Amino acid sequence: MTPFYLLAVGILVTWRITHLIVTENGPFNVLNKLRSAAGNGALGELLSCFYCLSLWISAPLAVILASSWKHRVILWPALSAGAILLERLTSSGEPAAPIILEEAENPRVLRS
């Protein structure tokens, strides 16, 4: 298989799984219950952030699709970036939900 074909398939798989977990309810409302059970902690934030979750979904795909460690390291963020671009194209022009962070100790790091 050609590298472009693997890249396209990897992006589509990354987008589909991430979109399913972040925005869809799933059969019998299973995914919605999973997100609710995760709460507001780190896991809950991960399951509600498309950008964050796409990185975790793309990591095992990069290991499966690439043949060397060098290619895996390059493919990992490429799959996530492709899925994010696809999400932006299909999200009906609505920007991604902002990440709300608590006020930082150093005000120069994050704006409140």
A tleap script that builds the chain and sets N, CA, C and O, in Angstrom:
source leaprc.protein.ff14SB
mol = sequence {
  NMET THR PRO PHE TYR LEU LEU ALA VAL GLY
  ILE LEU VAL THR TRP ARG ILE THR HIE LEU
  ILE VAL THR GLU ASN GLY PRO PHE ASN VAL
  LEU ASN LYS LEU ARG SER ALA ALA GLY ASN
  GLY ALA LEU GLY GLU LEU LEU SER CYS PHE
  TYR CYS LEU SER LEU TRP ILE SER ALA PRO
  LEU ALA VAL ILE LEU ALA SER SER TRP LYS
  HIE ARG VAL ILE LEU TRP PRO ALA LEU SER
  ALA GLY ALA ILE LEU LEU GLU ARG LEU THR
  SER SER GLY GLU PRO ALA ALA PRO ILE ILE
  LEU GLU GLU ALA GLU ASN PRO ARG VAL LEU
  ARG CSER
}
set mol.1.N position { 0.824 -1.183 0.000 }
set mol.1.CA position { 0.000 0.000 0.000 }
set mol.1.C position { 0.870 1.249 0.000 }
set mol.1.O position { 1.972 1.268 0.548 }
set mol.2.N position { 0.348 2.276 -0.623 }
set mol.2.CA position { 1.121 3.510 -0.704 }
set mol.2.C position { 1.039 4.288 0.608 }
set mol.2.O position { 0.052 4.188 1.337 }
set mol.3.N position { 2.064 5.049 0.899 }
set mol.3.CA position { 2.053 5.838 2.137 }
set mol.3.C position { 0.885 6.829 2.195 }
set mol.3.O position { 0.332 7.061 3.270 }
set mol.4.N position { 0.497 7.423 1.042 }
set mol.4.CA position { -0.613 8.362 1.059 }
set mol.4.C position { -1.918 7.670 1.432 }
set mol.4.O position { -2.735 8.229 2.163 }
set mol.5.N position { -2.111 6.462 0.934 }
set mol.5.CA position { -3.311 5.700 1.265 }
set mol.5.C position { -3.367 5.430 2.769 }
set mol.5.O position { -4.417 5.589 3.392 }
set mol.6.N position { -2.254 5.026 3.344 }
set mol.6.CA position { -2.208 4.759 4.786 }
set mol.6.C position { -2.445 6.034 5.593 }
set mol.6.O position { -3.112 5.998 6.627 }
set mol.7.N position { -1.904 7.154 5.127 }
set mol.7.CA position { -2.124 8.425 5.806 }
set mol.7.C position { -3.605 8.798 5.767 }
set mol.7.O position { -4.172 9.201 6.783 }
set mol.8.N position { -4.228 8.667 4.602 }
set mol.8.CA position { -5.648 9.015 4.475 }
set mol.8.C position { -6.516 8.112 5.346 }
set mol.8.O position { -7.420 8.589 6.031 }
set mol.9.N position { -6.245 6.828 5.322 }
set mol.9.CA position { -7.016 5.895 6.154 }
set mol.9.C position { -6.781 6.186 7.636 }
set mol.9.O position { -7.724 6.164 8.427 }
set mol.10.N position { -5.556 6.453 8.009 }
set mol.10.CA position { -5.242 6.766 9.404 }
set mol.10.C position { -5.950 8.021 9.883 }
set mol.10.O position { -6.449 8.059 11.008 }
set mol.11.N position { -5.999 9.048 9.045 }
set mol.11.CA position { -6.698 10.284 9.412 }
set mol.11.C position { -8.188 10.014 9.581 }
set mol.11.O position { -8.799 10.478 10.544 }
set mol.12.N position { -8.772 9.268 8.653 }
set mol.12.CA position { -10.199 8.968 8.744 }
set mol.12.C position { -10.529 8.140 9.982 }
set mol.12.O position { -11.528 8.395 10.654 }
set mol.13.N position { -9.703 7.165 10.278 }
set mol.13.CA position { -9.936 6.339 11.474 }
set mol.13.C position { -9.787 7.176 12.732 }
set mol.13.O position { -10.601 7.066 13.649 }
set mol.14.N position { -8.759 8.010 12.786 }
set mol.14.CA position { -8.555 8.883 13.945 }
set mol.14.C position { -9.746 9.804 14.128 }
set mol.14.O position { -10.251 9.955 15.241 }
set mol.15.N position { -10.203 10.426 13.036 }
set mol.15.CA position { -11.345 11.335 13.131 }
set mol.15.C position { -12.600 10.594 13.578 }
set mol.15.O position { -13.326 11.073 14.449 }
set mol.16.N position { -12.858 9.434 12.992 }
set mol.16.CA position { -14.102 8.732 13.286 }
set mol.16.C position { -14.178 8.293 14.742 }
set mol.16.O position { -15.202 8.495 15.395 }
set mol.17.N position { -13.121 7.703 15.254 }
set mol.17.CA position { -13.129 7.229 16.636 }
set mol.17.C position { -13.191 8.407 17.603 }
set mol.17.O position { -13.933 8.366 18.585 }
set mol.18.N position { -12.414 9.458 17.331 }
set mol.18.CA position { -12.413 10.622 18.209 }
set mol.18.C position { -13.777 11.312 18.188 }
set mol.18.O position { -14.302 11.678 19.240 }
set mol.19.N position { -14.344 11.489 17.014 }
set mol.19.CA position { -15.658 12.123 16.899 }
set mol.19.C position { -16.721 11.298 17.620 }
set mol.19.O position { -17.595 11.848 18.290 }
set mol.20.N position { -16.640 9.997 17.481 }
set mol.20.CA position { -17.594 9.109 18.146 }
set mol.20.C position { -17.548 9.298 19.658 }
set mol.20.O position { -18.587 9.432 20.304 }
set mol.21.N position { -16.355 9.308 20.213 }
set mol.21.CA position { -16.212 9.398 21.666 }
set mol.21.C position { -16.575 10.784 22.189 }
set mol.21.O position { -17.226 10.894 23.228 }
set mol.22.N position { -16.167 11.842 21.493 }
set mol.22.CA position { -16.346 13.202 22.002 }
set mol.22.C position { -17.758 13.731 21.803 }
set mol.22.O position { -18.296 14.389 22.693 }
set mol.23.N position { -18.368 13.459 20.656 }
set mol.23.CA position { -19.619 14.158 20.348 }
set mol.23.C position { -20.856 13.282 20.225 }
set mol.23.O position { -21.969 13.806 20.273 }
set mol.24.N position { -20.712 11.994 20.070 }
set mol.24.CA position { -21.884 11.153 19.837 }
set mol.24.C position { -22.279 10.404 21.103 }
set mol.24.O position { -21.466 10.207 22.005 }
set mol.25.N position { -23.532 9.995 21.152 }
set mol.25.CA position { -24.038 9.270 22.316 }
set mol.25.C position { -23.776 7.779 22.232 }
set mol.25.O position { -23.672 7.111 23.261 }
set mol.26.N position { -23.670 7.253 21.038 }
set mol.26.CA position { -23.432 5.826 20.876 }
set mol.26.C position { -24.704 5.017 21.075 }
set mol.26.O position { -25.742 5.555 21.462 }
set mol.27.N position { -24.616 3.737 20.811 }
set mol.27.CA position { -25.802 2.893 20.998 }
set mol.27.C position { -26.179 2.806 22.473 }
set mol.27.O position { -25.317 2.668 23.341 }
set mol.28.N position { -27.468 2.886 22.740 }
set mol.28.CA position { -28.002 2.815 24.100 }
set mol.28.C position { -27.418 3.894 25.011 }
set mol.28.O position { -27.387 3.736 26.231 }
set mol.29.N position { -26.948 5.011 24.399 }
set mol.29.CA position { -26.426 6.148 25.157 }
set mol.29.C position { -25.172 5.800 25.971 }
set mol.29.O position { -24.885 6.438 26.984 }
set mol.30.N position { -24.436 4.789 25.521 }
set mol.30.CA position { -23.271 4.284 26.259 }
set mol.30.C position { -22.172 5.339 26.368 }
set mol.30.O position { -21.607 5.536 27.444 }
set mol.31.N position { -21.869 6.012 25.270 }
set mol.31.CA position { -20.767 6.980 25.298 }
set mol.31.C position { -21.119 8.215 26.114 }
set mol.31.O position { -20.251 8.795 26.768 }
set mol.32.N position { -22.369 8.618 26.082 }
set mol.32.CA position { -22.793 9.738 26.918 }
set mol.32.C position { -22.662 9.375 28.394 }
set mol.32.O position { -22.228 10.200 29.199 }
set mol.33.N position { -23.032 8.151 28.754 }
set mol.33.CA position { -22.889 7.692 30.140 }
set mol.33.C position { -21.415 7.608 30.535 }
set mol.33.O position { -21.054 7.917 31.671 }
set mol.34.N position { -20.572 7.190 29.602 }
set mol.34.CA position { -19.134 7.114 29.869 }
set mol.34.C position { -18.562 8.501 30.153 }
set mol.34.O position { -17.799 8.679 31.102 }
set mol.35.N position { -18.932 9.482 29.327 }
set mol.35.CA position { -18.451 10.852 29.555 }
set mol.35.C position { -18.967 11.405 30.882 }
set mol.35.O position { -18.241 12.095 31.597 }
set mol.36.N position { -20.221 11.102 31.206 }
set mol.36.CA position { -20.777 11.566 32.484 }
set mol.36.C position { -20.075 10.915 33.663 }
set mol.36.O position { -19.803 11.571 34.669 }
set mol.37.N position { -19.781 9.628 33.542 }
set mol.37.CA position { -19.103 8.903 34.614 }
set mol.37.C position { -17.672 9.402 34.809 }
set mol.37.O position { -17.141 9.346 35.918 }
set mol.38.N position { -17.049 9.890 33.738 }
set mol.38.CA position { -15.677 10.383 33.838 }
set mol.38.C position { -15.607 11.671 34.661 }
set mol.38.O position { -14.564 11.989 35.232 }
set mol.39.N position { -16.711 12.406 34.718 }
set mol.39.CA position { -16.763 13.599 35.559 }
set mol.39.C position { -15.973 14.759 34.999 }
set mol.39.O position { -15.785 14.880 33.789 }
set mol.40.N position { -15.511 15.618 35.907 }
set mol.40.CA position { -14.785 16.824 35.520 }
set mol.40.C position { -13.282 16.704 35.719 }
set mol.40.O position { -12.561 17.694 35.588 }
set mol.41.N position { -12.806 15.522 36.030 }
set mol.41.CA position { -11.371 15.324 36.239 }
set mol.41.C position { -10.617 15.250 34.921 }
set mol.41.O position { -11.134 15.643 33.876 }
set mol.42.N position { -9.410 14.753 34.979 }
set mol.42.CA position { -8.551 14.673 33.803 }
set mol.42.C position { -9.168 13.786 32.723 }
set mol.42.O position { -9.133 14.128 31.541 }
set mol.43.N position { -9.729 12.653 33.125 }
set mol.43.CA position { -10.342 11.758 32.143 }
set mol.43.C position { -11.569 12.404 31.510 }
set mol.43.O position { -11.790 12.266 30.307 }
set mol.44.N position { -12.361 13.101 32.299 }
set mol.44.CA position { -13.530 13.793 31.769 }
set mol.44.C position { -13.152 14.877 30.780 }
set mol.44.O position { -13.811 15.045 29.754 }
set mol.45.N position { -12.096 15.611 31.083 }
set mol.45.CA position { -11.623 16.640 30.156 }
set mol.45.C position { -11.088 16.020 28.880 }
set mol.45.O position { -11.302 16.553 27.792 }
set mol.46.N position { -10.390 14.894 29.006 }
set mol.46.CA position { -9.865 14.204 27.832 }
set mol.46.C position { -10.993 13.744 26.922 }
set mol.46.O position { -10.909 13.895 25.703 }
set mol.47.N position { -12.042 13.184 27.503 }
set mol.47.CA position { -13.145 12.652 26.706 }
set mol.47.C position { -14.030 13.745 26.116 }
set mol.47.O position { -14.886 13.450 25.282 }
set mol.48.N position { -13.846 14.996 26.525 }
set mol.48.CA position { -14.657 16.082 25.980 }
set mol.48.C position { -13.855 17.025 25.083 }
set mol.48.O position { -14.406 17.998 24.567 }
set mol.49.N position { -12.587 16.757 24.893 }
set mol.49.CA position { -11.725 17.620 24.076 }
set mol.49.C position { -11.282 16.864 22.827 }
set mol.49.O position { -10.513 15.907 22.913 }
set mol.50.N position { -11.771 17.299 21.668 }
set mol.50.CA position { -11.424 16.618 20.416 }
set mol.50.C position { -9.925 16.664 20.174 }
set mol.50.O position { -9.329 15.664 19.775 }
set mol.51.N position { -9.308 17.819 20.412 }
set mol.51.CA position { -7.878 17.976 20.158 }
set mol.51.C position { -7.046 17.017 21.011 }
set mol.51.O position { -6.143 16.348 20.509 }
set mol.52.N position { -7.357 16.962 22.290 }
set mol.52.CA position { -6.600 16.115 23.215 }
set mol.52.C position { -6.783 14.633 22.884 }
set mol.52.O position { -5.815 13.878 22.803 }
set mol.53.N position { -8.031 14.237 22.696 }
set mol.53.CA position { -8.311 12.826 22.463 }
set mol.53.C position { -7.754 12.349 21.130 }
set mol.53.O position { -7.347 11.194 21.009 }
set mol.54.N position { -7.730 13.227 20.126 }
set mol.54.CA position { -7.199 12.797 18.827 }
set mol.54.C position { -5.721 12.423 18.925 }
set mol.54.O position { -5.252 11.554 18.190 }
set mol.55.N position { -4.991 13.069 19.822 }
set mol.55.CA position { -3.582 12.684 20.017 }
set mol.55.C position { -3.473 11.268 20.581 }
set mol.55.O position { -2.610 10.497 20.161 }
set mol.56.N position { -4.337 10.928 21.523 }
set mol.56.CA position { -4.283 9.602 22.137 }
set mol.56.C position { -4.804 8.526 21.188 }
set mol.56.O position { -4.315 7.397 21.204 }
set mol.57.N position { -5.777 8.865 20.376 }
set mol.57.CA position { -6.303 7.898 19.412 }
set mol.57.C position { -5.283 7.651 18.299 }
set mol.57.O position { -5.142 6.523 17.828 }
set mol.58.N position { -4.577 8.691 17.879 }
set mol.58.CA position { -3.636 8.550 16.768 }
set mol.58.C position { -2.346 7.828 17.148 }
set mol.58.O position { -1.660 7.302 16.272 }
set mol.59.N position { -2.006 7.792 18.427 }
set mol.59.CA position { -0.747 7.153 18.844 }
set mol.59.C position { -0.685 5.670 18.481 }
set mol.59.O position { 0.280 5.256 17.838 }
set mol.60.N position { -1.673 4.845 18.864 }
set mol.60.CA position { -1.572 3.435 18.475 }
set mol.60.C position { -1.713 3.235 16.968 }
set mol.60.O position { -1.146 2.292 16.417 }
set mol.61.N position { -2.460 4.108 16.296 }
set mol.61.CA position { -2.571 3.991 14.841 }
set mol.61.C position { -1.232 4.251 14.171 }
set mol.61.O position { -0.886 3.579 13.199 }
set mol.62.N position { -0.475 5.216 14.676 }
set mol.62.CA position { 0.846 5.501 14.116 }
set mol.62.C position { 1.771 4.303 14.291 }
set mol.62.O position { 2.563 3.988 13.403 }
set mol.63.N position { 1.668 3.638 15.435 }
set mol.63.CA position { 2.500 2.447 15.674 }
set mol.63.C position { 2.126 1.340 14.693 }
set mol.63.O position { 3.003 0.641 14.187 }
set mol.64.N position { 0.842 1.177 14.423 }
set mol.64.CA position { 0.378 0.124 13.515 }
set mol.64.C position { 0.722 0.439 12.064 }
set mol.64.O position { 1.138 -0.452 11.323 }
set mol.65.N position { 0.556 1.689 11.651 }
set mol.65.CA position { 0.685 2.036 10.238 }
set mol.65.C position { 2.115 2.269 9.777 }
set mol.65.O position { 2.428 2.022 8.612 }
set mol.66.N position { 2.986 2.735 10.653 }
set mol.66.CA position { 4.352 3.068 10.243 }
set mol.66.C position { 5.286 1.889 10.476 }
set mol.66.O position { 5.043 1.039 11.332 }
set mol.67.N position { 6.352 1.860 9.700 }
set mol.67.CA position { 7.270 0.729 9.769 }
set mol.67.C position { 8.502 0.982 10.640 }
set mol.67.O position { 9.128 0.026 11.099 }
set mol.68.N position { 8.860 2.233 10.876 }
set mol.68.CA position { 10.022 2.529 11.707 }
set mol.68.C position { 9.646 3.560 12.767 }
set mol.68.O position { 8.628 4.241 12.647 }
set mol.69.N position { 10.472 3.670 13.805 }
set mol.69.CA position { 10.186 4.614 14.878 }
set mol.69.C position { 10.205 6.054 14.384 }
set mol.69.O position { 9.420 6.888 14.835 }
set mol.70.N position { 11.104 6.332 13.461 }
set mol.70.CA position { 11.177 7.681 12.904 }
set mol.70.C position { 9.854 8.043 12.222 }
set mol.70.O position { 9.331 9.140 12.416 }
set mol.71.N position { 9.328 7.139 11.442 }
set mol.71.CA position { 8.054 7.392 10.761 }
set mol.71.C position { 6.885 7.433 11.752 }
set mol.71.O position { 5.941 8.201 11.563 }
set mol.72.N position { 6.942 6.631 12.782 }
set mol.72.CA position { 5.879 6.640 13.792 }
set mol.72.C position { 5.813 7.970 14.514 }
set mol.72.O position { 4.727 8.499 14.756 }
set mol.73.N position { 6.970 8.512 14.858 }
set mol.73.CA position { 7.019 9.796 15.561 }
set mol.73.C position { 6.477 10.921 14.680 }
set mol.73.O position { 5.824 11.839 15.178 }
set mol.74.N position { 6.742 10.855 13.386 }
set mol.74.CA position { 6.239 11.868 12.456 }
set mol.74.C position { 4.753 11.660 12.172 }
set mol.74.O position { 4.001 12.629 12.066 }
set mol.75.N position { 4.328 10.408 12.048 }
set mol.75.CA position { 2.946 10.107 11.705 }
set mol.75.C position { 1.975 10.415 12.837 }
set mol.75.O position { 0.831 10.791 12.584 }
set mol.76.N position { 2.416 10.262 14.080 }
set mol.76.CA position { 1.540 10.463 15.234 }
set mol.76.C position { 0.869 11.843 15.226 }
set mol.76.O position { -0.361 11.901 15.220 }
set mol.77.N position { 1.620 12.962 15.224 }
set mol.77.CA position { 0.933 14.261 15.190 }
set mol.77.C position { 0.271 14.549 13.842 }
set mol.77.O position { -0.685 15.323 13.779 }
set mol.78.N position { 0.768 13.936 12.762 }
set mol.78.CA position { 0.153 14.154 11.446 }
set mol.78.C position { -1.263 13.585 11.414 }
set mol.78.O position { -2.164 14.213 10.857 }
set mol.79.N position { -1.474 12.417 11.995 }
set mol.79.CA position { -2.810 11.834 12.043 }
set mol.79.C position { -3.746 12.699 12.877 }
set mol.79.O position { -4.892 12.928 12.493 }
set mol.80.N position { -3.265 13.172 14.003 }
set mol.80.CA position { -4.073 14.036 14.859 }
set mol.80.C position { -4.415 15.338 14.140 }
set mol.80.O position { -5.564 15.777 14.171 }
set mol.81.N position { -3.440 15.951 13.500 }
set mol.81.CA position { -3.667 17.211 12.786 }
set mol.81.C position { -4.664 17.018 11.648 }
set mol.81.O position { -5.538 17.859 11.439 }
set mol.82.N position { -4.537 15.923 10.916 }
set mol.82.CA position { -5.482 15.648 9.839 }
set mol.82.C position { -6.893 15.469 10.358 }
set mol.82.O position { -7.848 15.949 9.747 }
set mol.83.N position { -7.035 14.778 11.488 }
set mol.83.CA position { -8.357 14.585 12.089 }
set mol.83.C position { -8.936 15.916 12.575 }
set mol.83.O position { -10.137 16.153 12.445 }
set mol.84.N position { -8.098 16.775 13.125 }
set mol.84.CA position { -8.558 18.091 13.579 }
set mol.84.C position { -9.002 18.935 12.390 }
set mol.84.O position { -10.031 19.606 12.463 }
set mol.85.N position { -8.249 18.912 11.304 }
set mol.85.CA position { -8.661 19.647 10.110 }
set mol.85.C position { -9.978 19.117 9.563 }
set mol.85.O position { -10.842 19.896 9.161 }
set mol.86.N position { -10.137 17.811 9.545 }
set mol.86.CA position { -11.375 17.207 9.080 }
set mol.86.C position { -12.544 17.586 9.987 }
set mol.86.O position { -13.649 17.835 9.505 }
set mol.87.N position { -12.307 17.630 11.283 }
set mol.87.CA position { -13.347 18.038 12.236 }
set mol.87.C position { -13.759 19.486 11.994 }
set mol.87.O position { -14.944 19.814 12.041 }
set mol.88.N position { -12.791 20.340 11.739 }
set mol.88.CA position { -13.109 21.747 11.482 }
set mol.88.C position { -13.891 21.909 10.176 }
set mol.88.O position { -14.771 22.764 10.080 }
set mol.89.N position { -13.571 21.093 9.179 }
set mol.89.CA position { -14.290 21.162 7.910 }
set mol.89.C position { -15.720 20.658 8.027 }
set mol.89.O position { -16.601 21.133 7.311 }
set mol.90.N position { -15.961 19.718 8.906 }
set mol.90.CA position { -17.283 19.107 9.016 }
set mol.90.C position { -18.114 19.631 10.173 }
set mol.90.O position { -19.232 19.159 10.378 }
set mol.91.N position { -17.609 20.586 10.931 }
set mol.91.CA position { -18.321 21.052 12.116 }
set mol.91.C position { -19.239 22.234 11.837 }
set mol.91.O position { -19.539 22.996 12.756 }
set mol.92.N position { -19.689 22.410 10.619 }
set mol.92.CA position { -20.625 23.454 10.201 }
set mol.92.C position { -20.177 24.856 10.597 }
set mol.92.O position { -20.996 25.691 10.980 }
set mol.93.N position { -18.891 25.105 10.503 }
set mol.93.CA position { -18.370 26.441 10.736 }
set mol.93.C position { -18.274 26.871 12.181 }
set mol.93.O position { -17.823 27.982 12.459 }
set mol.94.N position { -18.681 26.031 13.105 }
set mol.94.CA position { -18.584 26.381 14.510 }
set mol.94.C position { -17.167 26.111 14.999 }
set mol.94.O position { -16.624 25.035 14.749 }
set mol.95.N position { -16.564 27.066 15.687 }
set mol.95.CA position { -15.223 26.815 16.204 }
set mol.95.C position { -15.254 25.756 17.304 }
set mol.95.O position { -16.285 25.522 17.934 }
set mol.96.N position { -14.132 25.139 17.511 }
set mol.96.CA position { -14.041 24.136 18.572 }
set mol.96.C position { -14.298 24.791 19.918 }
set mol.96.O position { -13.988 25.965 20.122 }
set mol.97.N position { -14.862 24.030 20.821 }
set mol.97.CA position { -15.160 24.544 22.153 }
set mol.97.C position { -13.862 24.950 22.844 }
set mol.97.O position { -12.881 24.207 22.802 }
set mol.98.N position { -13.846 26.121 23.479 }
set mol.98.CA position { -12.616 26.558 24.146 }
set mol.98.C position { -12.321 25.710 25.373 }
set mol.98.O position { -13.225 25.218 26.048 }
set mol.99.N position { -11.059 25.558 25.634 }
set mol.99.CA position { -10.636 24.839 26.823 }
set mol.99.C position { -10.615 25.841 27.974 }
set mol.99.O position { -9.938 26.866 27.895 }
set mol.100.N position { -11.342 25.551 29.023 }
set mol.100.CA position { -11.422 26.450 30.172 }
set mol.100.C position { -10.443 25.966 31.228 }
set mol.100.O position { -10.578 24.864 31.761 }
set mol.101.N position { -9.466 26.795 31.521 }
set mol.101.CA position { -8.453 26.459 32.507 }
set mol.101.C position { -8.667 27.305 33.752 }
set mol.101.O position { -9.134 28.442 33.686 }
set mol.102.N position { -8.316 26.722 34.876 }
set mol.102.CA position { -8.380 27.493 36.108 }
set mol.102.C position { -7.274 28.526 36.094 }
set mol.102.O position { -6.288 28.382 35.371 }
set mol.103.N position { -7.434 29.554 36.881 }
set mol.103.CA position { -6.469 30.632 36.916 }
set mol.103.C position { -5.100 30.112 37.338 }
set mol.103.O position { -4.977 29.398 38.333 }
set mol.104.N position { -4.091 30.472 36.586 }
set mol.104.CA position { -2.733 30.010 36.853 }
set mol.104.C position { -2.094 30.853 37.949 }
set mol.104.O position { -2.507 31.979 38.226 }
set mol.105.N position { -1.071 30.265 38.560 }
set mol.105.CA position { -0.353 31.001 39.602 }
set mol.105.C position { 0.422 32.164 38.994 }
set mol.105.O position { 0.516 33.230 39.602 }
set mol.106.N position { 0.967 31.970 37.820 }
set mol.106.CA position { 1.733 33.001 37.154 }
set mol.106.C position { 0.835 33.640 36.088 }
set mol.106.O position { 0.535 33.001 35.080 }
set mol.107.N position { 0.408 34.876 36.293 }
set mol.107.CA position { -0.520 35.495 35.351 }
set mol.107.C position { 0.074 35.724 33.965 }
set mol.107.O position { -0.672 35.963 33.015 }
set mol.108.N position { 1.392 35.657 33.824 }
set mol.108.CA position { 2.004 35.845 32.515 }
set mol.108.C position { 1.861 34.595 31.648 }
set mol.108.O position { 2.009 34.673 30.428 }
set mol.109.N position { 1.577 33.455 32.252 }
set mol.109.CA position { 1.470 32.215 31.500 }
set mol.109.C position { 0.126 32.091 30.800 }
set mol.109.O position { 0.073 31.797 29.606 }
set mol.110.N position { -0.945 32.311 31.523 }
set mol.110.CA position { -2.286 32.210 30.960 }
set mol.110.C position { -3.077 33.464 31.269 }
set mol.110.O position { -2.992 34.016 32.365 }
set mol.111.N position { -3.849 33.906 30.288 }
set mol.111.CA position { -4.712 35.050 30.518 }
set mol.111.C position { -5.997 34.598 31.167 }
set mol.111.O position { -6.506 33.523 30.850 }
set mol.112.N position { -6.526 35.393 32.062 }
set mol.112.CA position { -7.792 35.030 32.708 }
set mol.112.C position { -8.962 35.655 31.981 }
set mol.112.O position { -10.111 35.462 32.380 }
savepdb mol mol.pdb
quit
